[in-house]
Amino acid sequence: MELQEFLNQLQDEVHQEIEGRIKSNEDGFPFPELVFSEKVMEHMSEIGMTFDPEICHYSGKVGNANLRLTGFSLSEDMEQLDLFVCLYSDTREIQQISETETKTAAEQCLRFLAKCADGQLAATMHESHDAYAFALTIEQCYSSLEQIRVYVLSDRVAKSKNFKSREVGGKTVKLEVMDIERLFRHWSEGKPRDELIVNFEDVSGTALPCVYVPGQIDDYDYALTVINGDALRFIYEKYGPRLLEANVRSFLSSTGKINRGIRDTLRNDPEKFMAYNNGIVLVADEIMLGKTSDGGPGIKGLKGMQIVNGGQTTASIYFSKKKFPEINLASVRIPAKIIILKSTSPEDEESLVSDISRYANSQNSVKQSDLAANKPFHVEIEKLASSTYCPNGIGRWFYERAAGSYNTLLTREGNTPAKLKVLKTDVIPSSRKITKTDLAKYMLTWDRRPDLVSLGSQKNFEKFMDYINTGLDGNPLPMPTVSEFKNMVSKAIIYKKTSALVRPMFPAFQGNVATYLVAMLSEFHGSKFNFERVWTNQDISSELRNQLKIWAGEVNSALHKSSAGRMISEWAKKSECWEAVKDGKYSPPADNIPELN
C-alpha cells in the first residue's frame, strides 16, 4: 500500500464513521476533526505511545492568548500527561503542512497547558464546560507531573516530526507531530517500532562494546553489551512508552521495593549499579556493527529496538534523574542482552517476543495474562470470527488478535480496487473490527464491572485475562463456542450503539457514561436479554435506543452527583462509584422493548 492509498482509506474510514453515527442517532453532526482525532489517539494508545485518551475540545482566549485543545491522556498515577491538538484538512491529496502551522497549533496547546497550570483557565470557565474538570485537574496535579508531551495530529505531511522541548511552569514539555506519513508507517507496516532507530555513536560517543553470536537457528542472532546510564536515559526520554511496547509491564512507579532499590543505588552507589542489577533484555529488527573507540567489536546502532525485560530499570533511571538531578548517570553501566529478530512471519515473531518476555522477566512477578496474544482463548475467537458469517451470509466480524492484522488482510485480499471496496463495505468493514482490548471492554462491561473498564484499556485487559485464566472457580474458561461468539458480538453491538447514542448527548466523559449505562442494562435486565435478536438484526431496536437515551441522562446525573466534585473519569474507576450509581433512581423500562420481552 502506498501513502496516497492509505490516505484515501483513512478518509473513507473517517467518513464511514460519521455516516454511521448520523444513522444511529439524530442529535447533531459529528465533527470530522474530532472523529479523525479519535482514530489517531486510539491507535496511539493501542501501540503504547500514550495512555487512554479522551476527546476534550477547547478553543478560546484568555486575555490576548489563543488556546486550543482536542484531547488529552493522563496516566493513572497522574504523573504523565499527553495533550493533543488536531489540524485536519479532509484532503484526498498528499499535501504538505507548513512548519508555521504546526508550531502555531503546538503553541496554542502549550498556552492551554500554561493557563491551566496557573489556574487562570478554570477561573474563566463555567463548571458546565466539558474542559472545566480537566483544567482544574491539571491545576491540582501540575506540580507532580513527571512527563508532559504535546502531539499535533494532522492528515497532511509535516516536514518536521519533532520540535525543541519547551519549558512551561518549570516543567519540560516535548512537542511531536503525528502526521499522515508517520501514521502510514505505523498502520500499514504494523510495526511502529520501526521508528525506533538508535545510533549509539551519537548517543554514547562510541559504539557499544559487544560479544556477537550468530544464531544457531533462523529465528534470531544474539549479542551482549553494556549501555551507559546517560544513553539509556536519553533513549527513554526520546521514545518514552514506545520503547517498552513489547514489554509485558508498564512502569510500576518508584514506590515499589525493587524500583526504590534502583533509585537508591543510583543516588548512593552508582558505580555498583552493574553489580547489583540484572540488566535489560532487548529485541531489535536490525543491528549495525562496527568498532568501538579502542578498536574492539561494537554495536553502532539498532533499528526497531524494544525493551522486553528491564522496563522498570529503564524508567526508574529516567525518573530518578528527573527527581534527583544530582545523580551521576555517567558512571552507571547497565548490562544488556540483545536478540536480533530474523523471522519473516509476524505471528512467529510475536510468539518469540512473548516467550522471551515470559522467560526473561524475573525482577517482578509476571502473570500468564500478560502474554495474551497467543493464548488459546484469543486464537479460538480469531478462528470463530473468520468462519462465522453474519445472518446475511456475506459479512463477518474481524477479531484483531495481532495488532495490524486487519490492515494486513485488506492489503492481502483487497489487491484490486473493486475487491478492496467489497471487503471494506460488505464483508469486514472497520465498524465490525474488534480488538483484544475492545473485547475486554465489552465483556467486563456486561459482567457489571464498569469501574474496571474505566481504569483504561490495558489495566482492564489484564483483569479480563485474569478472568479467562481462572474463571470463577480457579479453572480457565472453556474455549468459546459459535453460540458464545455470537453473544460476544451482540455485546459489542450493544456497546457500540450505546456509545453512539451517548456521544452527542454529553460534552465530556461519554466513555464513562457508556460503560456504566450498559452495565446498568445488564444489572437489571441481563438475565432475560435476547442476544439472538441483536445478532440476527446486527443492531438494537429503536425501542431500546429510546430507553437507553432516557437511562443515559439518569446515569450521567448519578455519576456527577456521586462524584462530589471529583473528575468523573477518576471517580468512575472506583468500585464505590459503581455501588453509588446502582443505588440511583431510574425510570422503569417501556413495555415494548423486544430485547427485554
Secondary structure by P-SEA (a helix, b strand, c coil): ccaaaaaaaaaaaaaaaaaaaaaacccccccaaaaaaaaaaaaaaaaccccbbbbbbbbbbcccbbbbbccccccccccbbbbbbbbccccccbbbbbaaaaaaaaaaaaaaaaaaaaccccccccccccaaaaaaaaaaccccccbbbbbbbcccccccccccccccccbbbbbbbbcaaaaaaaccccccccccccccccccccccbbbbbcccccccccccccccaaaaaaaaaaccccccccccccccccccaaaaaaaaaaacccccccccccbbbbbbcbbbbbbcccccbbbcccccccccccaaaaaaaaaaaaaccccccccbbbbbbbbbbccccaaaaaaaaaaaaaaacccccccccccccccaaaaaaaaaaaccccccccbbbbbccccaaaaaaaaaaaccaaaaaaaacccccccccccaaaaaaaaaaaacccccccccaaaaaaaaaaaaaccccccccccccaaaaaaaaaaaaaaaaaaaaaccccccaaaaaaaaaaaaaaacccccccaaaaaaaccccaaaaaaaaaaaaaaaaaaaaacccccaaaaaacaaaaaaaaacccccccccccccc
